Amino acid sequence: MRRKYSVKFKVQVAKHYLSRIEGADLTAKRFKIDHGTVRKWAEVYKAHGHDGFETSYHRFSAASKEAIVLDMWENHLSSRQVAAKYKIAPPTASKWEKLYNSGGIDALQGNRKERPPMIKTIKITPKLPSTQSSSFSSEQEELEYLRAENAYLKKLQALIQQENELMQKKKQKS
């Protein structure tokens, strides 16, 4: 996924705000962004410098999540401040806090719901012999063959439709 703002731009905004030339509102107007974003970027820059804006895909253990929540409480930090300190998204910090309040460290265990594998649909196309007049000894044989082929295709279509209906019911239950 492409970032909306470059790291260079974020650093520029954070430095401008932290230089105390202008407040968050004027800085936001100057750079045409939200004033909350200015404050968030400034917090990240103060805590981590340039590296704070690099994306990191770090998974936290339940113990780490608990330590972050406890630090949040002990130091009376907002979710934005915690996010800047630990390089996580503010909603993530709030979510961990709610989970910890509701179920303790057990609620912070990584119980990600995995997506079920997609079912591959296989299209079966019956191999038909060429229906030239020479392959059948009579018109009656050809007619019987075509009727059997038609019945087979109808049955196949009914089975496929039945399978699709079952999949739709499973999706509705999920």
N, C-alpha and C positions, 0 to 999 in steps of 0.2 A: 504494500500500500504506500502510496506517495505521501510525503509529508506536506502539510499545508504551508509551513514556513521553514526556511532553511535554518541550519544551526547558526550560520553567520548572522542572519537577521535577528534571531533570538538573542544572541550575545550583544549585538548592537543595541537592541532595545533595553536589555538588562543594564548594560554599562551606562546608557544615557539616564535611565531612571536612578541608578545608584550614585551618579555624579551629583545628584540633588539640584540640578539645574532647573528641572521641572518636576512636578508631582506626577502621580500615576495618571490622573485624568488628562493633563496636558500632554504627557508622553503618549498616552493612548490615542489622543487626537492627532498628534504629529505623525504617528506610524499607522494610523487607521486600524487599530485593534481595540479590543475590550480592555478596560482598566484592570479588571481582575487578572487577565492574562499577563499584563505588565508586572503586576505584583508576584504572580506565580513564577514567571521567568526570572525575576530578580531574586527570589528566594532560592531557586535552583542554582543560579549563578553564584550566589554568596556561599552556598553549601558545597558545591562541587566544581565551580569554575566552568570552563569550556566543555569538559567531559560530561557534565550533568545533562547536556542536551543530546548526547549520543544515545541511541536506543539500545537497551539491554534486555535480553530475554532471560531473566533470572527467576527461578522458582524458589520460593521460600518454604522452608520446613515449618511444621506447626509450631515448633519451639521458637523459631525466628519470628513468626507472626505474633506469637504471644509476647515476646520481648518487645516488639515494636508497639503493640497495644499498651503494654505496661509502661513503656517509656512515654507514650502519649499521655497517659493518665498522670504519671508521677511529675512530669515537667509541664503539665497543663498546655500541651501543644494542640494546635488545630490540625485538622486532616491535611490542610495545605502545607503546614510546616513539617508534618511527618512525611508527606509526599516528597518535599524538597530534600529532607534529610536522608531518606532511604531510597530515593530515586524510584518511587512508585506513584501511581495515579492517586489523586485525592479520594475518588470514590472507592478505590481499593482499600485504603486505610479505614474509611468509614464502614465498609462492609466487614472487614476483619473485626472491628470494634463491636459491631452488632452481633456477629457470630460468637465472639468470645463472651459477650454478655448473656447470650441465650444458652450456650452449651459448654462454655469453658474451652480448654485446649482441644477436646475431642471434636468440637464443631469446626476447628481450624484445620483438621486433617484434610488432605487433598482427595476428596471423593468426586473427582471429575466424572461426569457422565459421558461415556464414550458413545459416539454415533455408531449405530449398527451398520454393518457393511451393506452396501447396496446390492440388491439382488440382480444378477445379470439376467436379462431376458434374452432367450435364445429363439431366434426365428427359425422355424423348421420349414424348409421348402421341399416338398416331396419331389423326387426326381421322376419326371414324367417321360415315358417313352414317346417318341415322335408319333403324332396321331395321323400318320399318313394312311391312306386306304390299304396299303400293302401290309401293315402290321396287324391288321384285324382281318380275320377270314370272312366275317359277315358284319352287316350293319348292326345286328342284334348284339354281338360281342362288344362292339364299340360303344353302343348305348349302355350296356351293363357296366362297362369300365368307367364311362363318364359319370354314371349315377353313383358308383362306389367312390370315385374320386370326389365328387360333390359332397357326399355324406361325410367323408373323411375330413374335408376342409371345414365343413360346418361344425363338426365335433371339435376340431382343433381350435376354431374360433371361440366356441363356447368355453372350452377349458382356459383359454387365455383371458377371456372376459371374467370368468370366475376367479382366477388368480388375481387379476387387477382389483376386483371388488374386495377380496380378502385383504390385500395390501392397503386399500383405502380405509377399511375398518380398523386395521392395526394403527394407521396413522392418526385416526380420530381418537382412539383410546389413549394414545401417547400424549 
